[in-house]
Amino acid sequence: MIANVVSFYTENGVTCVSFAKGNDQPDYIILSYTANADHQDQALGLDGLHIEVNEQSNGGYNCVNTVCITRDRVILTVSNILGTDARQQLRIDIPPHVEGRATVLDASREICIGTNVTVYG
């Protein structure tokens, strides 16, 4: 996917990074993390890194295995997510003109490190 719109924000204790083809397009990927998951969420497996791809039903917790981050790309190796390539990867290219690109790349790295996902780059 080529992400022409990216964002990073924290709201109500949830940190989110999002990538989308455009503002009104259905192609998107959201990574989110709740820093203070309560005991019930932990017991139900609703803690850790959450990913959502194009719709709420295509995602889950702890489905991201590794992340490779370069100056203009994020490659997520995932499990149990539709829309991946043969290697179970989701590739997100972020063109140089996209506002907030560096911030989103740094935030993606920090969220993944904070949830013990292996990060390359």
N, C-alpha and C positions, 0 to 999 in steps of 0.2 A: 504494500500500500504506500502511496505517496501522501504524506500528511501535510496538508496545506494550512491546517489549523491545529495548534497545540495549546495546552493549558496545564497549569500547576496551581493547586489551591489546597488549603486545609479548612475544613468546616466541621464543627461539632466533634473534634478529635479524630476525624478521618482525613488522611492525606491522599489526594488524587492526582494522577497524571493522565492526561487524555490526549489522544491522537485521532484526527479525523481528516477525511479527504476534503471536506468542506463543511460550512456551518449547517447546511440543510440536507446533507447527504447521510445515508444510513451506514456508511462504512466508517467504523470507529473501533478503537481499542482503549479501554480504561483500565489502569492499574490503580488499586487502592489498598490502603493499609490503615487499620485502627491501632493506634499505639497502646491503648489501654483496654483491650478486650477483657470483658468480665469472665468470671469462672464458668458461667453457663455457655457463653460463646465458645470458650476454649474446649469445654466438654463436648460440644456439638461439632467441633472442627471448623468453627466460623471465625478463626483467627488466622493470622498470617497474611500473605499477599493474595489479594483477590484480583482476578482478571475477568473482564467482560468484553466479548467480541461481537459487535454488530447487534446484539440483542441480549436482554437480561438472562434468557434461558441458555445462552452459550457462554458459560463461564463457570467460575468456581474458585474456591480457596486452594492454595498450594498446588496449583496446576502449572506454575512456571518453574521449570527445572534449572535453566541457565539463561543468562542475558549477556549479549555482546553489544557494547556501546562504543561507537566511534563518533567523530565530530559531526556526522550527518546521518547516522543510521542507528536503529535499535533492532536487534534480532533476538526474538524470544523463542527459546526451545521449550515447548509445552507438552502437556499430556491431557487427553480428554477434552480437546477443544476442536470444534469444526473449523474448516477454512484454512488449515495449515498445508504446507507442502509435504512432499514425501518424507522429509526429515523431521516432521512435526515442528516446523518453524513458522513463525510469523515475522515477516520483514517489514520494517517501517522506515521509509526514507523520508528525511526532512530537508527540503530544499533550503539553500542559504538565505533566501529572502523571507523565510517564515519568522515572524516576530515571536520571541520567547524560546527559540530553539535551544540555546545554550542552557537556559534555566531548566527547561524540561528534561534535557539530557542529564544534567547534574542531579535533578530531583529523582529521575528514574534510577540512577546509580545508587543514591542514598536510600531510597525505599527498598530496593532489592537487597542491598547490604544489610539493612535493618531487619529484614525478614529471612536472613540466612540463605538467600538465593545466590548461587555462584555467579559472579560478575566478571566478565572479561572486557578489557579495554578501559 
